[in-house]
Amino acid sequence: MKWFNRFKAAAKGAAAGWKGKMYDFSSWFGRKFWGVDNSKLATNETIFSVISRLANTVSILPIKLHQNYEMKTNQAYDVLVNSPNQNMNGFDFINKMEVSRNERGNAYAVIMRDIRMQPEALIPIDPTYVTPFLNTDDDTLWYQVQGAGGTYYFHNMNMLHVKHITGISRWQGISPLDVLKNTLLYDKAVQEFSLSEMEKPESFVLKYGSNINEKKREEVTKNFREFYKNNGGVLFQEPGVEIDPIEKKYFSSDTLKSERITRSRVANVFNVPVSFLNDGEVQAYTSNEQVMIQFVQMTLTPIVRQYEHEFNRKLLTEHERKQGYYFKFSLGGLLRGDTAARTAYYQSGIRNGYLKQDEIRMYEDLPPEGGNANKLWVSGDLYPIDMDPAERKITSKGGGSDE
């Protein structure tokens, strides 16, 4: 409780009065820093695509509270999954955190606790308002938040913080968009150049012969101006006058090459397969299942492990952790493969005694049957795994059976 006392003193009662007028955090939702939204999400299709995919994928993963492999519930689980705060459900909360993490490099959420120190609400905060720092007195990590009613200080146990990679000298994650700054500027320049070239009006070169006098030249010029102004019509080409169009120097292949380079770099920074960005580049995969395995192992697993560690450390008490409680995202649904692959896996699991029929039914969102369907079986063919071998039916060499 010592850390909480320090937290209350430094925050000057912010935790105790967060619902009051001075500490109303509802005004933080949807607020823009300096009144300007300079996000790349609204102006770059590739960035929008990859962040949407990551945020939506993490948001749909089931979150479960386990105690030694058995599913449990408590107040922290109910707040996180069902109602993080009065304005959000669990999907919205995780989605906003993941979008913020990928857009700004960091995602923060204040943990509000009741009188029993149990989580009562989780309030996402714009990373622009948050500054992590170490308290020089005891080297503990605190977060300074510039709120609507003043400056607040939160101990690290009262702030969920998920981020991209950091170095030893920093606590804030590196923003992927900062890493992609030059790539995005180049891509934007190519798009603007291509658009400007396509929007340019047609240009022409008028050539006059030496026999064209000043009056005749003015008549030819006037005639051409009328033709150009009307965007067509009849143009009389006088003897001694040549009209040649100026060819536009725009090549669509250059734009396609630039877009492919951008997609490749964005995929590398966000650590996703480039095929997820609808790139036509040939990949060394024999099936979509291999792509998903790479995505889950190389991309999603590090992300969800970070969330799990934050939830376990800051939403569960030390006593609960010692009792075997832990949060876990379920990634198995993303690796189930197609119907044929799932069928082969389920058959192997049943015949080799490591899956129950009821477990398979729950994987497929079917209600469990109970009874023998909730038992492990071994091939014999087939018996409950706890059945006395002496009671099993013995097949004779001649194809009959001994009773």
N, C-alpha and C positions, 0 to 999 in steps of 0.2 A: 504493500500500500504506500510505500515511501514515494515511489515514482508518481503515483496519482496525486499525492499531496503537493509535490513539486509542480506537477502539471496544473493543478488548480491555482496555485499561487502565481505562476507565470502567466497563465491565461486570464487572470483576474476575474475568475468566476464565469468564464465563457462556457465551459462545459455544463455548469449547473444551470445557466440561464439561456441556453441556446434557443429556446422557444420564445423568449421574450422579445420585446421590440428592438432592443439594441443588438441582439444576437440572432436575429432572424436570417437564416441562411437561404431562405427561399428566393431572395433577390439575386442569388448567384447563378441560378439556372438560366441558361441561354444568354448570359451576358457576354458582350464583346469588349475586348481590351481596347481602350482609347476610342471606342465607338466604331472601329473598323474591323471587319472580318477579312483578314488577309490569307485565308486558308487556300491551299492548293487543291482542296477536294472539289471545289466548285468550278475550277478552271482547267483541270487536267483529267482527261478520261482514264488514262492508265493508272494514275494514283488513286482515283476514285474506285477503280475496279479492284485493285489489289487490297486496299484497306477495307472495302466492303466485303470481300471474300473472307479475309481474316477475321473481321469483327463478327460477321454473321456465323461463321463456322464455330468460333469459340463460344458464342452466345447460345447456340443450340445444343451444346454438349450438356448432358445431364450432370448435375452436381449432387453428390451423395455424401452423407456423413456416416462413416463406418466406425465400428468398434470391433477390432480384431475380425474383420471381414463381414460383420453383421451390420445391416443398415440401422441407423438410429436417427432420432430427431431431438433437437433441443431449441432453445430460444435463438441462438446464433444461426442455426440452420434455417429456421423459419424466417428470420429477418433477411438473410442472404438470398434465399430461393424465392420467397413469396412476396415480401414487401420490404425492400431495402429502405424506402422512405415513402412519404405520403403521395409522391408523384410518380413513382416508378414501380415496375415489377422486376423480377430477377433478370429477365432477358434484356430489358432496357438498361439496367445497371451495368451488366457485363459488356453490353454492346457499346455503351458510351465510354466505359473505361478502356476498351480495346481500341476504339477509334482515336481517343485522346493519346493513348500510348504510341500508336503508329504515326499519328500526325505530328505530335509535339515531342515524342520521345519519352514522355512521362504521363502517368495517370494517377490522380490522387483522389481519395475519398476519406472524409472525416468520419471516425467512428464515434457516435454518440452513445453513451451508456446510461443505464438507469442506476438507481441507488444501490443495487446489488452488483454493479460493475459489469452487467451483462449487456451485450450490444442491443441498442434500441433503434438505431437508424444509421444508415450509411449515406453520406452526402457527397456526391462527386463535386470536385472543384476544378475550375479552369487552371491548368498548370501555369499559366501566365502570372497568377496571383501568388504562387507558392515558391518559397525559397528555403531549401534545407540548410541547416547549419549545425555545427557541433558546439555544445555548451562547454566552455573552457573550464568550468568548475569540476565537472565529473565526466567529460568526454562523451556525453550521451547525445544522440541525434534528436534534434527538434525541427519543427517546420514552422516557418513564419508565413502567415496568410494575410494578405491585404484584403480585408473584407469591406462590406458596404458601410459598417459602423465603426471601422477602425482596424487596428492591427491585432491579430490573434496569434498565439503560440500553442502548438500542439506537440506533445511528446510522441515519439515514433510509434509507441504502442497504441496510439489513438489516431493513426493515419495509415490507411492502406496506400501503398506506393508500389506500382508495377511499372517497369521501365525497359528500355532497350539497354544495350551494353554500356557499362561505365568503367572508368579507370580508377586507380587507387586514389587519385587526388580529387575525385568528384563523387557526389552522391546523386546527381541528376543524370538521367540517361541521355544519350546522343540521339537527336532527332534524325530519322531517316531522310526527311525532306531537306535537312541541311546538307547531308551527304550527297543528295541528288541535285543540289542547287545548280551546278554547272550543266548537268544533263537536262534539267528542266528548262533552263535559260536557252540552251541550244535548240531544244525541241520547239520551244515557243518561237524562237527566231525563224526557224525553218517554216513553221506553220504560218507565221505572219507574212513572210516573204512569198510563200506559195499563194496565200490569199490575196496579197496585193497584186501579184502578177496576174492572177485570174480576173481580178476586178478592174484592171487597167483597160481603158477604152482602146479600140483599134487605132493604130498609128500608120501613117503613110508618108511616103516621100514623093514630092512633086518635082519633076524635072522639066525645065523650060529649055526650049531650043533657042539658039542665038537670033532666030528670025521673029521671036515673039516680042512685040513692043509693050510699053508700059500699060496702055489701055487694055490690050488683049490679056495681059497677065492679070490685071485686076478682075476682069470678067471670069477668067478661069478659076481664080482664087475664090470669088464669090459663089460661083457654081458649085465648087467643091465644099465650101462651108455649108451651103444649104443641104447638100447631100449628107454631110456628116451630122448636121444638126437633126435632120429627120431620120437618121439611122437607116439610110437606104434610099431607094428611089432610082431615078435615071440620072446617070452621070455621063455627060458628053466629053469624050476624050479628044481634044483638038489635035490637029497635026502639029508636031513639034513638042507635045506635052506627054510625059510619061508618068504614070501613077503606080508606084510599087508599095505593097504593104510591108511594114516592119514586123518581122517574125518575133513572137514572144519567146523569151529564153526560159521556159518553164518545162521541167522534166518530171513527170509523176514518179518515175523510178527513184529519183533522189529523195522524194518525200517518203516513199515506202521503205527505203533503206534507212533513213533517219528514224522512222517509227520503230523499225525492228531493233535498232541499236538502243533506243530508249526503253523498249520493253525488256530487253535483255538486262540492262543495267538496273531497272526497277526490280526485276525478279531476283537479281543477285543481292540487292540491298535488303529486300524484304524476305529473302531466303525461301522463295516459293518456286516451284517448277515453272519455267517460262511458258509451258503449254497452258497454264492457268490464265494467262493473259491473251489467249487466242492467237498465239504465235504459230505460224505454219512451219516452224523449224522442226526437222525430223529429230525425234528423241530416241535414245537407245532403250526403249521399253517394249516388252512383248505384249503387255496388256495394261489396261487402265488400273488394274489392281496394283501393279508395281508403282505407278505414279502416286496412288493414294498412300502406299506404304512409305514412299520417300517423303511425301508431304506430312504424314503423321509423325514419322520418326525424326525428321530433320527440322520441321517447322513448328508443328503443334505441340509436341511433347515438351520442349523447353519453355514454351509460353505458358501452358497449363501448370507446369511444375512451379513456376514462379507464383502464379495465383494461389496454388495449393499451399505453398509455404507461407505466404502472407496470411491466408485465412487460418491456417493451423496456429500460427504464432500469435495472431492478434485478435482472433474471434473466439478461440478456445482458451480456457484457463490452463494453468500448468497442471492442476489436478486432473482435468479431463484428458490432457495429453498423456499423462502417466497411466491413465486407465485404458489407453489404447484408442482414443478418439482421433479421427483425422478426416479431413475433407478430401474428396477425390473426384476428378472429372472422368467420366466414362468415355474412353476413346474407342472401345471395341466396336461400336456401331459403324464407324468409318472404315473398318477393316474387314467387314463381313463378306465383301465380294458379291458376285452374282449368285443366282439361285443354285447353279450347279456346284459352285465352290462351297456355299454354305451347307448344302445337302451332304457333300462328302465329309465336311468337318463334323457335322452333327452325328452322322452315322459312325464315324471313327470314335467320337466322344462317348457315345452310348455303348458301343461294343467293347471298348477298352476301359470302361468304368470311371471316366473322369468327368462325364456330364450326365445330368439327370434329364428325363423327358420334360419335367416341369421347368427346369432352367432354360431349356431350348424354347419352350412355349413362351416364357417370359421374354427371351431375346426377340421373339417374333411378335411381341405385343399380344399374346394370347393368354387367357386366364389359366393358372395352374389347375391340374386335376386332383392332385393329392393322391394318397394311397400308394400303390406301387410305382406310380409315375414320379413320386418324390424320392425314389430310391436309386442307388447306384447299381448297375448291372454289369456282369462280366459275361463274355462269350462262352456258352457252354451247351446249348444255345437257347435261351439266355436264362440266367438265374439271378435272384437278388444277391448282392455281393456279401451279405451277412448270413446267407443260407448255409447250413451244415453240408459239406460235400457228400456225406454219407446219404443224405436224403435226395441227392440229385439223381435223375434218371440216367442209368448206365446203358449205353448202346453196345450190343454184342457185335462180334466180327462178322456174323452172318447177316446183319442188318436188323435183327430183332432187338428185343430189350429184355433185360432181367428185371423181374418185378421184386 
